[in-house]
Amino acid sequence: MALFEGYERRIEKINSVLNEYGIASLEEAKEICQSNGVNPYKIVKEVQPIAFENACWAYIVGAAIAIKKGCKTAPEAAEAIGIGLQSFCIPGSVADDRKVGLGHGNLAAMLLRDETECFAFLAGHESFAAAEGAIGIVKNANKARQKPLRVILNGLGKDAAQIISRINGFTYVQTQFDYTTGKVTVIREIPYSKKERAAVRCYGADDVREGVAIMHLEGVDVSITGNSTNPTRFQHPVAGTYKKECVAQGKRYFSVASGGGTGRTLHPDNMAAGPASYGMTDTMGRMHSDAQFAGSSSVPAHVEMMGFLGMGNNPMVGATVAVAVAVAECLNH
């Protein structure tokens, strides 16, 4: 019986990667995780309950590889998990071409290293997946870091930011942007919980200029653009403009393009090229990104369609961090 979606198209590649690390089968990978007290399946479902079975098994494979490699630090474990995720990419797919599995492993490793001080989900606040990813990170990343990672959401609309904050227990940060001076000012902060979720600071911007100013205010080092109905109006322009300004200042900024159009077109006139062109948002992502993921930041089925896993890219960031920390903890006990 097939264990997960797309089993027949994936299993040969998965087995060859498992064998490289002395693991005979998926069942043995699961046993390696269980015997070390790591439960990637549970972690994945806790981060995004609607994730597909193939996402759960991909993290089982990744965790087993990390354990076999003896990864005692969370960043090392994250990179090894990326090898497992990559093995699930369908050969010849967009996800396979972009090395999205390895990209997720490397992104999580960055967030687990102290050089990265602030991570932003750069999203339209229509996306709850940004919240799911943020929760996965704040609950786990700081267990492996000396200095706490700052996590922010930066999206279009102050009302939307406040609603997302209230529902998820984040801290809503209300700002005002001065269009004559280009300066942004924090007017008030409302924490909607007293737990670790309140460490996530959620900003709503009126437009791109304010969005860029918020990025500078927080000193964002790494960001991922999220899924949204406004991908060409907010997150890609903010990331691209902030990237240009960081380059001018000599500041290191790693930009990941995900969501919206990185796998889906907004323009019918792009369709003539078929899979060679995914439309305007995909093009904008290529303009600013250091790594480009495939498919939606939130919708599992859309990431699956790109040949990767049935899990939104944003929740996947949280899941990779969480599983990496679990592996490192088990190997250090």
GIGI-V122188 format. One record per pair of residues at least 4 apart in sequence whose C-alpha atoms are under 6 Angstrom apart, sorted by the first residue. I is the first residue (numbers start at 1). GAP is how many residues later the second one is. D is the distance in whole Angstrom. If there is no record, write none. Layout:
i=I gap=GAP d=D
i=I gap=GAP d=D
This chain:
i=2 gap=5 d=6
i=4 gap=49 d=5
i=4 gap=50 d=5
i=5 gap=49 d=6
i=7 gap=4 d=6
i=10 gap=78 d=6
i=10 gap=80 d=6
i=11 gap=4 d=6
i=14 gap=73 d=5
i=18 gap=5 d=5
i=19 gap=4 d=5
i=19 gap=5 d=6
i=29 gap=32 d=6
i=29 gap=35 d=5
i=31 gap=4 d=6
i=32 gap=32 d=6
i=33 gap=5 d=5
i=33 gap=31 d=6
i=34 gap=4 d=6
i=40 gap=19 d=6
i=40 gap=20 d=5
i=41 gap=15 d=5
i=44 gap=12 d=6
i=44 gap=275 d=6
i=45 gap=4 d=4
i=47 gap=85 d=6
i=51 gap=249 d=6
i=51 gap=259 d=6
i=51 gap=260 d=5
i=52 gap=258 d=5
i=55 gap=254 d=5
i=55 gap=255 d=6
i=58 gap=27 d=5
i=59 gap=4 d=6
i=61 gap=23 d=5
i=62 gap=19 d=4
i=62 gap=22 d=4
i=63 gap=18 d=6
i=66 gap=5 d=6
i=66 gap=11 d=5
i=66 gap=14 d=5
i=71 gap=5 d=6
i=71 gap=6 d=5
i=72 gap=256 d=5
i=72 gap=259 d=6
i=73 gap=255 d=5
i=74 gap=250 d=5
i=74 gap=251 d=5
i=74 gap=254 d=5
i=75 gap=34 d=4
i=75 gap=37 d=6
i=77 gap=247 d=5
i=78 gap=27 d=5
i=78 gap=30 d=6
i=78 gap=31 d=5
i=78 gap=246 d=5
i=79 gap=26 d=4
i=79 gap=27 d=5
i=81 gap=24 d=6
i=82 gap=19 d=5
i=82 gap=20 d=4
i=82 gap=23 d=4
i=83 gap=19 d=6
i=85 gap=16 d=5
i=86 gap=15 d=4
i=86 gap=16 d=6
i=89 gap=7 d=5
i=89 gap=218 d=6
i=89 gap=219 d=5
i=90 gap=217 d=5
i=93 gap=214 d=5
i=94 gap=212 d=6
i=95 gap=5 d=5
i=95 gap=199 d=6
i=95 gap=211 d=6
i=95 gap=212 d=5
i=95 gap=213 d=6
i=100 gap=193 d=6
i=108 gap=213 d=5
i=111 gap=5 d=6
i=112 gap=29 d=6
i=116 gap=105 d=6
i=117 gap=32 d=5
i=118 gap=31 d=6
i=118 gap=32 d=5
i=118 gap=33 d=6
i=118 gap=102 d=5
i=118 gap=103 d=5
i=119 gap=32 d=5
i=119 gap=101 d=6
i=119 gap=103 d=5
i=119 gap=104 d=5
i=120 gap=31 d=6
i=120 gap=32 d=5
i=120 gap=33 d=6
i=120 gap=103 d=5
i=121 gap=32 d=5
i=121 gap=102 d=6
i=121 gap=103 d=5
i=122 gap=32 d=5
i=122 gap=33 d=6
i=122 gap=102 d=6
i=122 gap=103 d=5
i=122 gap=104 d=6
i=122 gap=113 d=6
i=123 gap=32 d=5
i=123 gap=102 d=6
i=123 gap=103 d=4
i=123 gap=112 d=6
i=124 gap=31 d=5
i=124 gap=32 d=5
i=124 gap=104 d=5
i=125 gap=30 d=6
i=125 gap=35 d=6
i=126 gap=102 d=6
i=129 gap=169 d=5
i=129 gap=185 d=6
i=129 gap=186 d=6
i=130 gap=184 d=5
i=132 gap=183 d=5
i=133 gap=181 d=5
i=133 gap=182 d=4
i=133 gap=184 d=6
i=133 gap=185 d=4
i=136 gap=182 d=4
i=137 gap=4 d=5
i=137 gap=181 d=5
i=140 gap=182 d=5
i=142 gap=6 d=5
i=151 gap=49 d=5
i=152 gap=48 d=5
i=152 gap=49 d=5
i=152 gap=50 d=6
i=153 gap=49 d=5
i=153 gap=50 d=6
i=154 gap=49 d=5
i=155 gap=49 d=5
i=156 gap=48 d=5
i=156 gap=49 d=5
i=157 gap=47 d=5
i=157 gap=48 d=5
i=157 gap=49 d=6
i=158 gap=46 d=4
i=161 gap=41 d=6
i=161 gap=42 d=6
i=161 gap=43 d=5
i=162 gap=10 d=6
i=165 gap=4 d=6
i=165 gap=5 d=4
i=165 gap=6 d=6
i=165 gap=7 d=6
i=166 gap=26 d=5
i=169 gap=23 d=4
i=169 gap=24 d=5
i=169 gap=28 d=6
i=169 gap=29 d=6
i=170 gap=22 d=6
i=170 gap=27 d=5
i=170 gap=28 d=4
i=170 gap=30 d=5
i=171 gap=19 d=5
i=171 gap=20 d=4
i=171 gap=21 d=6
i=171 gap=27 d=5
i=171 gap=30 d=5
i=171 gap=31 d=6
i=172 gap=17 d=6
i=172 gap=18 d=5
i=172 gap=30 d=5
i=173 gap=16 d=5
i=173 gap=29 d=6
i=173 gap=30 d=5
i=174 gap=12 d=6
i=174 gap=13 d=6
i=174 gap=14 d=5
i=175 gap=10 d=5
i=175 gap=11 d=4
i=175 gap=12 d=5
i=176 gap=8 d=6
i=176 gap=9 d=5
i=177 gap=6 d=6
i=177 gap=7 d=4
i=177 gap=33 d=6
i=178 gap=4 d=5
i=178 gap=5 d=5
i=191 gap=7 d=6
i=193 gap=5 d=5
i=205 gap=5 d=6
i=205 gap=6 d=5
i=208 gap=26 d=6
i=208 gap=30 d=6
i=212 gap=26 d=5
i=212 gap=30 d=6
i=215 gap=4 d=6
i=215 gap=5 d=5
i=221 gap=32 d=5
i=222 gap=31 d=6
i=222 gap=32 d=5
i=222 gap=33 d=6
i=223 gap=32 d=5
i=224 gap=32 d=5
i=224 gap=33 d=6
i=225 gap=10 d=6
i=225 gap=32 d=5
i=225 gap=33 d=5
i=226 gap=32 d=6
i=226 gap=33 d=5
i=226 gap=71 d=5
i=227 gap=32 d=4
i=227 gap=33 d=5
i=227 gap=69 d=6
i=227 gap=70 d=5
i=228 gap=32 d=6
i=230 gap=4 d=6
i=231 gap=4 d=6
i=231 gap=29 d=6
i=232 gap=49 d=6
i=234 gap=4 d=6
i=237 gap=4 d=6
i=238 gap=4 d=6
i=239 gap=4 d=6
i=240 gap=48 d=5
i=246 gap=5 d=5
i=247 gap=4 d=6
i=255 gap=34 d=5
i=255 gap=35 d=5
i=256 gap=33 d=5
i=256 gap=34 d=6
i=256 gap=35 d=5
i=256 gap=36 d=6
i=257 gap=28 d=5
i=257 gap=32 d=5
i=257 gap=35 d=5
i=258 gap=4 d=6
i=258 gap=35 d=5
i=258 gap=39 d=6
i=259 gap=36 d=6
i=259 gap=37 d=4
i=259 gap=38 d=4
i=260 gap=36 d=6
i=261 gap=4 d=6
i=261 gap=20 d=4
i=261 gap=21 d=5
i=262 gap=20 d=4
i=262 gap=32 d=5
i=262 gap=33 d=5
i=263 gap=15 d=6
i=263 gap=31 d=6
i=263 gap=32 d=5
i=264 gap=14 d=5
i=265 gap=13 d=5
i=265 gap=14 d=4
i=266 gap=13 d=6
i=267 gap=12 d=6
i=270 gap=9 d=5
i=273 gap=4 d=6
i=278 gap=4 d=6
i=285 gap=4 d=6
i=295 gap=7 d=5
i=295 gap=8 d=4
i=295 gap=11 d=6
i=296 gap=6 d=6
i=296 gap=7 d=6
i=297 gap=15 d=5
i=297 gap=16 d=4
i=297 gap=17 d=5
i=298 gap=14 d=4
i=299 gap=13 d=5
i=300 gap=10 d=4
i=300 gap=11 d=4
i=300 gap=12 d=5
i=301 gap=9 d=5
i=303 gap=5 d=6
i=303 gap=7 d=6
i=304 gap=4 d=5
i=304 gap=5 d=5
i=304 gap=6 d=5
i=316 gap=4 d=6
